[in-house]
Amino acid sequence: MESSIPNGDEKAIISHYFREGYEYTAILSFLCKFHVIRMSMRTLKNRLRQYNLRRTMPSYDVNFVRDRIMNELSGAGSCGGYRSMWHSLRLQGIQVPRKIVEDMTRELDPEGCENRRSRRLLRRRYRSSGPNQIWHVDAYVKLKPYGFPIHGCIDGRSRRIMWLNVTKSSNNPDVIAKFYLNCVMDFNGCPGKLRTDCGTENRVMAAMQCALRDDIQAYNDLNKVRDHWNTHVIRRSRYDTVSGRPNELFFLPELHGGIEDFLLPVTADEVGSLREDLTFEEEKSLNEEYFGYVLDTTELKSPSNCEEGLDLYQALLKIAGTDK
């Protein structure tokens, strides 16, 4: 199963669910369903006090929190609001009142806060009865001109990200099919339906989905984005959407009025048989070879954060003479 279901002793497991922000009733359900640990609400609260885990009146260093918020704003966190920022800090084990995060975010990023506040969304009605009934697959191509096409899949009911990968080519059908098979292998099953656009890159994956249904019944920042999304709270709205955390909606649908699971079981032999048909071999990238050559012949170093990566990218453009 996924890393969303932790391993370890009782303290590590409870700390994991607490850090991801689940309510106490959900933590008890996770413990019972996936870890065979049964305890009462009172016992759970005693354990949290014993492990020094608390959400009210937490102790924190204002300057440290400010530095972490600045670090998030300099990267992918600049696209989210203060609730997203608050959740990111909690995933890092930093407990701080949400009001403090809101005030600091407004202070450090006033323009971004104003842009997000004035946003208007047009929502449409959508129906999915349970997890794994429908998986939606698509590619994000805004970064493709820079050599970073991203491909992902999301569960229709829980909105849980099933995979989110950066690849050298989002147009090769074998690459997309490999992502699909890896996910099917992780869950030992495939979805009831697979929803994609009509692009030719989806044809092999679509054929595999059809084959599996017939047989049955007729790297590091991306993981952070996936974990952040799968543990954030989807709020209630007047458009009849299911509220809650994607992981909770996916693993514990019975707590939110959903049907237990629509996952169709698939054996390792079936996945292996389909995997043998994949002939794609990842090609060497000229950009990577050039990047390695430049690092070997200059004093430039590999980046460790977004700002250093941008500086290095601009330096490479200057060296290549394409910065005009």
Buried (B, 14 or more C-beta within 10 A) or exposed (E): EBEBBBEEEEEEBBBBBBBBBBBEEBBBBBBEEBBEBEBEEEEBBEBBEEBEBEEEEEEEEEEEBBEBBEBBBEBBBEEBBBBBBBBBBBBEEBBBBBEBBBEBBBEBBEEBBEEBEEEEEEEEEEEBBBBBBBBBBBBBEEEBEEEBBBBBBBBBBBBBBBBBBBBBBBBBBBBBBBBBBBBBBEBBBBBBBBEBEEBEBBBBBBBBBEBBBEBBEEEEEBEBBBBBBBBBBBEEEEEEBBEBBBBBBBBBBEBBEBEEBBBBEBBEEBBEEBBEEBEBEEEEEEEEEEBEEBBEEEEBEEEEEBEEEEEBEEBBEEBEEEEE
